[in-house]
Every structure is written in C-alpha cells, then in structure tokens.
Amino acid sequence: MAIQRAVQRQKEIADETTRLLVLAQELKADVEKSTKDQLSLHVVKKAEEIEKLAKSVKDKMRDGQ
C-alpha cells in the first residue's frame, strides 16, 4: 500500500507541476499584454491560483519525506 501511495503522490506532483508551468506561461503572457499602470483582475486571480497550486505541490513533497 505504501508503494502505491508513493506512486500516486509522485503522479499528482508531476501533474500539478505541469499545470504550474502552463499557468506560469499564461500569466507571463497576460502580464506582457497589460500596461504598466494596470493589471486585470484575471491576472491577479491567476497568480493566486499559481500560489495555491505551488503550496499544494510543496505540501505533497514534504509529506513524502
């Protein structure tokens, strides 16, 4: 069972890091489109989503140690 949980955790971490990469690329593109004086609410929400996902990955990595 422990091996199965470790394999599942590793898959989740890999999937979430892939999602993090996609979100970070989207955020970069959105920021480049915005003006220096204005960031849209969409950009802020995407940054918050990245932050939550990064915390989830960090927590899962810690649980495995």
MDAnalysis code that builds the backbone (N, CA, C; Angstrom):
import MDAnalysis as mda
import numpy as np

u = mda.Universe.empty(195, n_residues=65, atom_resindex=np.repeat(np.arange(65), 3), trajectory=True)
u.add_TopologyAttr("name", ["N", "CA", "C"] * 65)
u.add_TopologyAttr("resid", np.arange(1, 66))
u.add_TopologyAttr("resname", ["MET", "ALA", "ILE", "GLN", "ARG", "ALA", "VAL", "GLN", "ARG", "GLN", "LYS", "GLU", "ILE", "ALA", "ASP", "GLU", "THR", "THR", "ARG", "LEU", "LEU", "VAL", "LEU", "ALA", "GLN", "GLU", "LEU", "LYS", "ALA", "ASP", "VAL", "GLU", "LYS", "SER", "THR", "LYS", "ASP", "GLN", "LEU", "SER", "LEU", "HIS", "VAL", "VAL", "LYS", "LYS", "ALA", "GLU", "GLU", "ILE", "GLU", "LYS", "LEU", "ALA", "LYS", "SER", "VAL", "LYS", "ASP", "LYS", "MET", "ARG", "ASP", "GLY", "GLN"])
u.atoms.positions = np.array([
    [0.828, -1.199, 0.000],
    [0.000, 0.000, 0.000],
    [0.869, 1.257, 0.000],
    [1.936, 1.257, 0.776],
    [2.788, 2.443, 0.873],
    [3.421, 2.764, -0.478],
    [3.816, 1.747, -1.188],
    [4.408, 1.955, -2.512],
    [3.374, 2.537, -3.460],
    [2.174, 2.028, -3.388],
    [1.092, 2.514, -4.238],
    [0.786, 3.984, -3.940],
    [0.772, 4.352, -2.677],
    [0.528, 5.757, -2.294],
    [1.657, 6.652, -2.785],
    [2.884, 6.165, -2.691],
    [4.040, 6.946, -3.143],
    [3.987, 7.164, -4.656],
    [3.614, 6.143, -5.376],
    [3.492, 6.260, -6.833],
    [2.385, 7.243, -7.186],
    [1.264, 7.167, -6.506],
    [0.151, 8.079, -6.749],
    [0.550, 9.518, -6.413],
    [1.249, 9.701, -5.279],
    [1.700, 11.037, -4.880],
    [2.648, 11.610, -5.922],
    [3.560, 10.787, -6.420],
    [4.513, 11.233, -7.445],
    [3.787, 11.644, -8.721],
    [2.760, 10.898, -9.114],
    [1.984, 11.241, -10.305],
    [1.261, 12.570, -10.105],
    [0.681, 12.758, -8.923],
    [-0.014, 14.013, -8.626],
    [0.953, 15.192, -8.667],
    [2.139, 15.011, -8.109],
    [3.136, 16.084, -8.125],
    [3.530, 16.409, -9.560],
    [3.747, 15.401, -10.368],
    [4.120, 15.626, -11.764],
    [3.000, 16.353, -12.518],
    [1.763, 15.927, -12.309],
    [0.629, 16.576, -12.975],
    [0.484, 18.033, -12.540],
    [0.643, 18.271, -11.237],
    [0.490, 19.632, -10.726],
    [1.633, 20.536, -11.182],
    [2.849, 20.005, -11.280],
    [3.948, 20.841, -11.751],
    [3.788, 21.177, -13.234],
    [3.233, 20.257, -13.990],
    [2.925, 20.555, -15.393],
    [1.885, 21.662, -15.476],
    [0.872, 21.578, -14.640],
    [-0.167, 22.619, -14.590],
    [0.433, 23.964, -14.153],
    [1.366, 23.921, -13.192],
    [2.046, 25.139, -12.750],
    [2.800, 25.801, -13.906],
    [3.473, 25.002, -14.690],
    [4.214, 25.534, -15.832],
    [3.280, 26.222, -16.821],
    [2.174, 25.582, -17.123],
    [1.198, 26.154, -18.054],
    [0.640, 27.465, -17.507],
    [0.261, 27.463, -16.230],
    [-0.281, 28.678, -15.622],
    [0.747, 29.802, -15.599],
    [1.993, 29.473, -15.296],
    [3.041, 30.493, -15.261],
    [3.262, 31.090, -16.648],
    [3.225, 30.270, -17.675],
    [3.375, 30.773, -19.045],
    [2.193, 31.667, -19.421],
    [0.981, 31.263, -19.029],
    [-0.195, 32.082, -19.300],
    [-0.112, 33.414, -18.555],
    [0.329, 33.367, -17.304],
    [0.467, 34.587, -16.512],
    [1.479, 35.530, -17.146],
    [2.593, 34.985, -17.585],
    [3.612, 35.803, -18.235],
    [3.044, 36.486, -19.470],
    [2.309, 35.749, -20.279],
    [1.710, 36.322, -21.482],
    [0.695, 37.402, -21.121],
    [-0.111, 37.168, -20.103],
    [-1.105, 38.154, -19.670],
    [-0.446, 39.427, -19.158],
    [0.631, 39.267, -18.395],
    [1.337, 40.430, -17.857],
    [1.969, 41.230, -18.995],
    [2.526, 40.548, -19.967],
    [3.139, 41.242, -21.104],
    [2.111, 42.028, -21.916],
    [0.869, 41.571, -21.925],
    [-0.198, 42.261, -22.654],
    [-0.731, 43.464, -21.889],
    [-0.563, 43.476, -20.577],
    [-1.123, 44.554, -19.770],
    [-0.218, 45.783, -19.833],
    [-0.778, 46.901, -19.427],
    [0.002, 48.130, -19.389],
    [0.733, 48.222, -18.057],
    [1.693, 49.115, -17.989],
    [2.482, 49.233, -16.757],
    [1.657, 49.764, -15.597],
    [0.547, 50.420, -15.884],
    [-0.277, 51.027, -14.839],
    [-1.505, 50.201, -14.481],
    [-1.714, 49.107, -15.197],
    [-2.962, 48.376, -14.976],
    [-2.762, 46.871, -15.132],
    [-3.133, 46.139, -14.102],
    [-3.198, 44.685, -14.169],
    [-4.654, 44.298, -13.997],
    [-5.113, 43.375, -14.804],
    [-6.508, 42.975, -14.721],
    [-6.744, 42.052, -13.529],
    [-7.984, 41.964, -13.131],
    [-8.369, 41.065, -12.047],
    [-8.047, 39.623, -12.434],
    [-8.155, 39.328, -13.711],
    [-7.847, 37.994, -14.229],
    [-6.388, 37.620, -13.919],
    [-5.476, 38.563, -14.081],
    [-4.065, 38.318, -13.819],
    [-3.843, 38.043, -12.333],
    [-4.492, 38.802, -11.496],
    [-4.361, 38.612, -10.046],
    [-4.909, 37.248, -9.641],
    [-6.057, 36.875, -10.182],
    [-6.651, 35.571, -9.861],
    [-5.743, 34.426, -10.317],
    [-5.126, 34.584, -11.492],
    [-4.235, 33.538, -11.993],
    [-3.014, 33.410, -11.078],
    [-2.495, 34.527, -10.608],
    [-1.356, 34.496, -9.688],
    [-1.745, 33.792, -8.386],
    [-2.956, 34.037, -7.905],
    [-3.425, 33.367, -6.690],
    [-3.559, 31.865, -6.913],
    [-4.048, 31.481, -8.086],
    [-4.187, 30.060, -8.408],
    [-2.815, 29.384, -8.440],
    [-1.835, 30.069, -9.008],
    [-0.474, 29.538, -9.051],
    [0.062, 29.361, -7.634],
    [-0.182, 30.347, -6.803],
    [0.288, 30.286, -5.417],
    [-0.308, 29.086, -4.673],
    [-1.599, 28.858, -4.835],
    [-2.262, 27.732, -4.172],
    [-1.727, 26.392, -4.684],
    [-1.552, 26.309, -5.997],
    [-1.059, 25.073, -6.588],
    [0.380, 24.805, -6.154],
    [1.199, 25.832, -6.093],
    [2.585, 25.675, -5.648],
    [2.627, 25.198, -4.195],
    [1.753, 25.720, -3.365],
    [1.694, 25.281, -1.963],
    [1.282, 23.816, -1.879],
    [0.338, 23.425, -2.727],
    [-0.104, 22.032, -2.745],
    [1.055, 21.107, -3.117],
    [1.822, 21.486, -4.127],
    [2.972, 20.680, -4.543],
    [3.988, 20.605, -3.407],
    [4.268, 21.733, -2.797],
    [5.226, 21.782, -1.690],
    [4.786, 20.873, -0.538],
    [3.508, 20.929, -0.190],
    [2.992, 20.093, 0.891],
    [3.097, 18.609, 0.555],
    [2.783, 18.255, -0.684],
    [2.870, 16.843, -1.091],
    [4.307, 16.355, -1.072],
    [5.221, 17.224, -1.447],
    [6.630, 16.834, -1.429],
    [7.114, 16.648, 0.004],
    [6.660, 17.480, 0.899],
    [7.049, 17.348, 2.308],
    [6.473, 16.082, 2.933],
    [5.247, 15.736, 2.565],
    [4.589, 14.548, 3.116],
    [5.339, 13.273, 2.743],
    [6.071, 13.312, 1.653],
    [6.787, 12.126, 1.201],
    [8.111, 11.903, 1.903],
    [8.544, 12.862, 2.686],
    [9.857, 12.724, 3.328],
    [9.738, 12.127, 4.696],
])
